[in-house]
Amino acid sequence: MIKAAVFEDVQKIVYKEDYPRPTAGKDEVIVKVHYCGICGTDITNFKLKLYQVPLIMGHEFTGEVVEIRENVSGAKIGDKVCGINVALDISQRKFSEMGVFEDGGFAEYVKVPMEYLFHIPPKISTKEAVMIESFANAVRGTRLSNIEDKQNIVIIGGGNIGLCFLKYLLHEKNPNYIGVIEPHFYLREKALQFGATEAVSPSITKVKNFVKTYGEPSFIFDCAGNEKSMLMAINLIKKGGTILLEGLYKGKVNFPLSLINLKEICIKGCISHDREDILNSIDFFAKNKVNADDYISKIISLKDMQDTFKMILNPGERKFIKTIVKID
C-alpha cells in the first residue's frame, strides 16, 4: 500500500495511506516520486470532473526508478527521471496519459510506460526538473508558430505557462519586444523580472497605450484561453500576423470572422508536446538557460492537496506562479 492523493469526485481529493501500489507491466517501470507539479488541467479536472474517478492526477513528476520489468531496456534502478506524457494521435483512440486516464504522480509510486520516461541530466535536481514539462509546452508552441527572430511579441496570460513562453522566447528568438498582458499584479511584476519589455493589465486603455508605444505585435501567444483573450488577440495582431492558441478553452467563441480575412491572420492551435519538444526542454535546462526556482512559488505535501486545489481554484489576487507537491 502507498500514500496517495486520490481524486474521487467534483472538488474532492482524499488523502490515503492505503492505496494499492502500482505494478509494472510490459515496457513499464515503477518510479518513486520526489516532486509533482500542479497543472492548470489538474485544476480544471478538479472543478469539472472531466475524466473517470477514482484517479490519481499529476502528469509532471520527477523521481527515481525503483522497479524494472525484465524486458525493459534504456533504464536502470536508481536512474533520476521525469515522467511526461507524450502527445498521442487521438484520432487513433489512444488514451493512456498518466494523471488523466491512468494514475499519475500525486502518489509515492507511479507506473510509467517507457515512452513517457525521460532521464534528467546529472546537474539538474528532481525539484528543478519538475518544470521541464511546463517548458516543453513553450518549446512546442514556439515551434508550431514558425516564429523567426526579431519579432514583436505579445503574450496574453502571464501565469506559469505564459512566463515559460516569455523566458523561452527571450532566449531563443531575440524579439524586438515582448509584452505580457496579465490581470494580476504579482504576475506582471514577475514578467518584468523575467525580462519582459512591459507588462500591463488587460484594460483597453493600457493595452492601446502599449501598442501605441511599441507597435503592433506580429506574433501573439494566447496562454489564457478564453473568449476575451481570443478577441483581444484578433484585435491587436498586426496584418499578416500569427496567433498561437496555447490556452485550452472548452467553450464556444463568437468573433468577427471578417477580421481574419481583412488582416490575413494565421491562427494556430497547440496541445501537449512530443518527444522532440520534451528533449529540447531538457536541453534548455541543461544549458542553464532558466532557474526553475524562480517559478516554484510553493511546495506542499500530499495531505495539503484538497485545501491547495480549493485555493488555486479561487485565489483572489493571485500571488504565486507554480505550486508543486513534495512526496515524502
N, C-alpha and C positions, 0 to 999 in steps of 0.2 A: 504493500500500500504506500501511497505517496501523498504529499501535500499538494493541493491544487486549488485554484480559484475557479469555480465552475459556474458558467452562465446557465441559469435554469429557466428564466422567463423574462418578460419585459422589465427592464431596470432592476434585475435581481441577480446578483452574483453571490454565491455562497462559498465561503472558505471551508475546505475539508482536509482532514488528515488521513482519510481512509479511502482515497480514490484509487482505483485499480492501476497498478504500474503497467505502462505500455510494454508490449512485446514486439521485438523487431521481426519483420517479415522479410521476404526476398528483396534484395537490393536496398535494405534499410539498416540504419544504425540507431542506437539509443544515445541521446545526448543528455548529460546532466546540465541543466540550465543555470547560468550565472545571472544573466540580466535579460529582460524582455521589455521592449518599448510599447507604450500605449499609443495606438494609431487612431486617426480620425474615423476609420472604418470600424474599429472596435467600438467606438462611442456610438456610431450610427446603429450598429447591430444591437448594442445595449438598449438604445432608445426604442427601436422598432421591432426587434427580433426578426431579422431577415433570414436567418438560417435555422437549421434544426437544433433542438436542445435535448438533453444537456450537452454542452460544448465547453471545452477549454479554449478560450480565444488566445490571441497573441501570435503574430506572424513575423516578428522581427526580434529574434532572440539569439543569444550567444551562449557558449559554454564549452564543454569538453566531451569528446567521445568516450563512452564508458562500456559500450557493448557493440559487438560487430558480428554479423552472421558469417558463416564460413565462406560463402560465395562472394562476399564484398571485397573489392579492391579499391584503392585510392583513399583509404582512411585507415587509421590505426588507433588503438586505445591511447588516450591521453592527448589526441590532437585538439588544438584550440580552433573552434569552428563557429560559424554563424549559420543559422537556418533561415533561408529566404525563399519564398515561393517564386517560381519561375513562371512567367506568363505562358498559359496553355491555349491551344486553339479551341475556344468554346464551341465552335461550330461542330467539333467532333464529340461534343458532350463529355468532355474531360473535366471532372470536378474533383480535385484531390488536394486543394490548398490547405495547408496547416493553419489552424486557428479560424478557418472559415467552414470547411466541410469535414475536416479531420481535427482532432485535438491538437492544440498548439502549445505555446511556450509559457503560459501562466501556470506553470507547474514545476515540480522538482525535476522531472524527467519527461522527455518527449521523443516520440518516434519520428525519424527524419528519413525520407527517401533520399538516395544518393544524389539524385538530380537537383535536390534542394539544399545540398550541403556544400558549404564554401569554407576554405581554410583561411584563417586570419593570419596575416603576416606577423612575425615574431615581435616586432616593436610596437604593435598595436594591442592594447589591452582588451579584454572582453567587454569592459564597460564602454570604452571608446567605440568599439566595433558595433555596438547596438545601433549606431547612427548610419551604418553603411546602407541599410535598406532605404532609409529616407533619401539619401543622396542618389541612390540608384534611380529613384523617380525623376530627380532633376537631370540625371545623365540621359535618360530615355527621352524626356520632354525636350531637352535641348537638341538631341539628335533628330527627333522627328520634325522639329520646327524648321530644320535646314537653315538655321541662322548662321550668318557669317560674322566676321569681325567688324568692329566699328559701327554698331547699330545703336539706334535709340530704343531703349528697352523700358517697359513698364511692367511691374509685377503687381497684380491685384490680389491682395491677401498676403499678409506678412506673418502668417503662422509658421509652424515648423517647416512645411514643405516650401512655402514661399521663400523663407530665409535660406533654405538649402539651394534653391534656384539662384538666389542672389549671390551666394558665395561661389557656386559653380560657374555661373556666367561671368562673374568678375575675373576669375582665374583663366577661364578657357576661351572667352570671346572678346575681351578687351573692349567693352562697349564705349560709345561716345558718352552716354549717360545711362544710369539705371535707377529708375524711381520706383518707390513702393507706395501703394495705396492701401491703407490699413486703418480700421477704426480705433484700435486700442493703442493708447499712448505708449505703454510698455514695449509693445512690439515695434512701434515706429522708432523708438529710441534704440532698440536692438538693431534694427535695419541700418540706422546711421552708424552705429558702432561697427557693424559688419562691412561697411563700405558703400552703402547706398548714396547716390548723389543727393537725393532728397527723399523724405518720407512724409506723406501728407494723409490727412483724414479724407474719407470719400465724399466730403461736401463738394457741391458743384463749383462753388467759388474757388476753393483751394485747388481743386483739380484743374480748373481752367487757368488759374494763375501759374500752375506748374508747367502746363503745356505752352503757355504764352512765353514763359521764361526759357524753357529748354527745347521747345519744338515738338512736333507731333511724333509719337512713337511709331517706329517701323515694325516692332515686334511687341506683342503683349502676351504675357503668360498669366492666364487666369487660374489662380490657385485657390480661389474662394468657392467657385462652383455654385452659383445661384443666378436667378433671373436678373437681379440688379447688376451683378458683376459682368454678366454677358452683354447686357445692353450698354453698360459703360464702355466695355472694350470695343464694341462696334462703333460707338460714337467717337471714341478717342483715336482709333487706329488711323494711321496715315494711308492715303490711297495706295493700293498695291501691297499693303502690309499683311502681316500674318498674326493670327490669334491662335495660341496653343491652349487648349482646354485641359488643364490638369485636374482641377477640382471636379469631383463627380457629383452631378445633380440628377436626382431621380424623378424630378417633376417635369412639367412641360414649360416651355418658354415662348412667349409671344414677342417677336421682334420685327423691326422694319426690314423686310426681305429686300426691298429695293436698294437699301444702303449697301448690301453685299455686292450687288451689281454695280452700283454707281461708284463705289470705292474699289471695286475689283479685289475684294478681300479674300484671303485664304484662311479658312477655319479648319484647324486640325485637332482631332481628338487624340487622347493619350490615356493608356491604362496600364498599370503594373510595370514590369521590367523583364527583359530576357537575360540569359546568361552573360551576354556581352555587356549589357548595362551594369550588371552587378559586379563583374570583374573590373570594369572601368571605375566603378565607385571604390572598390577595394584599392585599386592603384592610386586613386586620388588621395585616399587616406595614407597609403604607404609613402607617398611623396610629401607628406606633412603639409598639405595644402589647406587643411582645416583642423581646427581644435574642437574636438567633439564636446569637450566640457563647456564650451560656450553655449551649446544648445540644450544641454541637460540641466533643467531647472530644479528638478525634484526627484528624489529616489524614495520609493515606498516599498512596503512588504506585501506579500500576498494577502495578509489579514486586512490590509487597508483598501482592498480593491473596490468594494461596494461604495464606500464613502468617497473615494477618489473619483470614480466614474460619475457619481452624482455631482461632485464639484465641477468636473470638467464639462458636464452637460449644461450646467448653469453657473458659469464662472463670474458673472457680473463683469467688473472691469478686469480683463484678463491680465495676469502678471506672471506668465510662465511661457516657455517655448515647448519643451518636451519633458514629459514625465515618464520615468522608467521604473520597472519593478526589479528589485534585487531578490533573488531566490536564495534564501539561507538554508 
